[in-house]
Amino acid sequence: MSMVINHEEVKKVDMGKGVIRQDFAQGKNMNVLHWNMADRSEVGTHTHPQEQFGYVIKGGFELTIGEETFVLKEGDAYLVPADLPHSFIAIGDTEAIDVFAPVKTEFPWDK
C-alpha cells in the first residue's frame, strides 16, 4: 500500500464514453478513485454493496439517488448509501474523487 499518491503516475483507465478512472489508493477497508468525465457523459443507474462518498473538484453532476435528483457543482459532496440505485451525468468537464467502503474493485465497464 502506497502512502503517497502522485496523480501523474497513476494509470488512467478509459471506461469509454468520456469517463476516465484512476485507482488512487486501496487500504483494508476503503478505496479512493479519481474521475474525469467529459460534459454530458454518464454513469448509468447501478447499485453496489459499498457506501460511496464523493467530492466534486471541478464541473458538476446531475446525480440521481433512489427517486431523488440533485444538481452538484464544484465543492459539493455526496453520500450514496449501500445498495441504493444511483446514476451520474456530468455537467461540463467534471473531475471528482470517490471513496468506497468496504473496498470496491468491480465496475460495470470492466466486465
C-alpha positions in Angstrom: 0.0 0.0 0.0 1.4 3.3 -1.1 1.3 6.1 1.5 1.7 8.9 -1.1 0.0 9.1 -4.5 1.4 11.2 -7.3 -1.5 12.0 -9.7 0.6 12.0 -12.8 1.9 8.5 -12.0 -1.5 6.8 -11.5 -2.6 4.7 -14.5 -5.7 6.1 -16.4 -8.4 3.6 -17.2 -10.6 4.6 -20.1 -14.0 3.4 -19.2 -15.4 4.6 -22.5 -18.0 7.2 -23.4 -15.9 10.1 -21.9 -15.2 8.5 -18.5 -11.6 8.1 -17.2 -10.9 6.4 -13.9 -7.8 6.4 -11.8 -7.4 4.0 -8.8 -5.7 6.3 -6.4 -5.4 4.1 -3.3 -6.7 1.0 -1.6 -6.5 0.1 2.1 -8.0 -2.7 4.0 -11.4 -1.1 4.4 -11.7 1.5 1.7 -10.5 2.7 -1.7 -10.2 6.0 -3.4 -10.9 6.7 -7.1 -10.3 9.8 -9.2 -12.7 10.5 -12.1 -12.5 12.7 -15.2 -15.8 12.9 -17.1 -16.5 14.7 -20.4 -19.5 17.0 -20.5 -22.8 15.0 -20.6 -21.0 11.7 -20.1 -23.0 9.3 -18.0 -22.6 6.5 -15.4 -25.9 4.7 -15.7 -28.1 3.5 -12.9 -26.4 0.9 -10.8 -26.1 -0.4 -7.2 -23.3 -1.8 -5.1 -22.9 -3.1 -1.6 -20.4 -0.3 -0.7 -21.1 3.1 0.8 -19.8 5.8 -1.5 -18.7 9.3 -0.6 -17.7 11.7 -3.4 -16.4 15.2 -3.8 -16.7 17.4 -6.9 -13.4 19.0 -7.7 -14.4 20.7 -11.0 -17.6 20.8 -13.1 -20.6 19.1 -11.6 -23.1 16.3 -11.8 -26.8 15.6 -12.1 -26.9 12.9 -9.5 -29.9 10.6 -9.0 -30.0 8.6 -5.8 -33.1 6.4 -5.5 -36.0 8.6 -6.6 -34.3 12.0 -5.9 -32.2 14.0 -8.4 -29.7 16.6 -7.3 -27.5 19.1 -9.1 -24.0 19.3 -7.7 -21.3 21.8 -8.5 -17.6 22.3 -7.7 -17.1 22.0 -4.0 -20.2 19.9 -3.4 -20.1 16.4 -1.9 -22.4 13.4 -1.9 -23.0 10.2 0.1 -24.7 7.2 -1.6 -25.9 4.5 0.9 -25.1 0.9 0.1 -27.4 -0.9 -2.3 -29.4 2.2 -3.4 -29.7 2.8 -7.2 -27.9 5.8 -8.4 -26.6 7.5 -11.6 -24.4 10.4 -12.7 -24.5 12.8 -15.7 -21.5 15.2 -15.9 -22.3 18.9 -16.2 -19.4 20.4 -18.0 -16.0 18.7 -17.9 -16.0 17.1 -14.5 -13.4 15.9 -12.0 -14.3 14.1 -8.8 -13.0 11.9 -6.1 -14.9 8.9 -4.7 -14.3 6.9 -1.6 -15.8 3.4 -1.2 -16.1 1.4 2.0 -15.6 -1.5 2.0 -13.3 -1.7 -1.0 -14.9 -1.6 -4.4 -12.9 -3.3 -7.2 -15.6 -4.2 -9.8 -17.1 -1.8 -12.2 -19.8 -2.5 -14.8 -17.4 -1.5 -17.6 -14.7 -3.9 -16.5 -16.9 -7.0 -17.4 
